[in-house]
Amino acid sequence: MTDTPLLFMSQAWRVKGSKDVIDKRHVVYEEYQKVVEKYEWNVDEDNPTKVPIIPLIHGTDAEVGWSIAKKGFASLATLDAGYYGKGIYLCFVCPSLLRQ
């Protein structure tokens, strides 16, 4: 861990990689900013370095969901590379919820 409050505000990722990669990152970041701005709690002119909070969905059952809320996500990357690769996956919209 670090005590650097601006660690996640670094913009170095914007200029690393090929032009194609950089261009794609900018498109993704613009879409991310649109989502961030949808939630009024993320707009705080008095604290521009505040980390945005975005509600997301993690597909699991209620018991596991409560466990994640209490303890955080388990690091399964050492056991399973996962379908999409190592990581924890969340989404903005859950199609199965929309069908209900």
N, C-alpha and C positions, 0 to 999 in steps of 0.2 A: 504494500500500500504506500501511498504517498500523501504528504500534507500539502501538496500543490493544488490550491483550489481551482486553478484555471487549466488543469491537465486536459479535461475533456473539451476545452474551448480551442485547442490547438487547430490551426488551419493548415498545417504542413501537408496533410493528405491531399489538399487541393492541387498541389503542383508536382506530386510524385507519380511516375509512370508515363506511359506513352500518351500522345495527344488524344487518342481514341478513349483511353481509360479516364483521363482527366475530364473529357467532355461528358462521358457517361456519369461520372461522379457529380458533376455540376447539375445535370438533369435530375438525378436522384435527390440531391440536396435541395433543389428548388421545390420538389414535390414534398419533401420532408418539412420544409419551412411552411408550406401551405397547411399541412396537417397541424403543426405546432400552433399556428395562428388561429386555428378554429376554437381553441380553448382559452377562455378569458384569463384563467389563472396563469397562463404563460406570458401574458403581456404585463410587464412591470418595468416602467421606465426608470424607477428608482433603483432597480437591481438588474441591469442588462446582462450580467454573467450568470444569472440563475439558470440551472439546468431544467429544460422543459420536461413536463410530465404529459405523456400521451397514453390514454387508455387503450390497451391491447388485449387480445384474446390468446390464451394458451390452451390448446385442446387437451383436456384431461378430465378426469372425474372429480367430484366434489372433495373426496377424501384427500386425493393428491393435491388438489388446489389449496386446501387449508394447510396442508403440510408445507407447500411452497411459501404460502403467506407467513407462516411461523418461522421457517428455517432457511428459506431461500432455495434456489435451484440447486440440485445435486450436480456435481461435475461428472457426467457420464462419458465425457470425451475420451477418457483413458480406457473405457471398456468398449465403446461402440462409436464408430465413425458416423453413424446415422445415415439416413437416406440421402440427405442433402449435404452431408459432410458434418464435421464437428461443429456444435453450436446449440444454442437454445433458440427455438423458433416461435415467433409470435406473429399475429396478423391483426389488421385493422377491422376486417370484416370476416365473419364466419358464415360461409354459404349455408351450412346446415341450420344455423339459427334463423337465417332469413327465410328459409323454406317453411318454418313452423308457423 
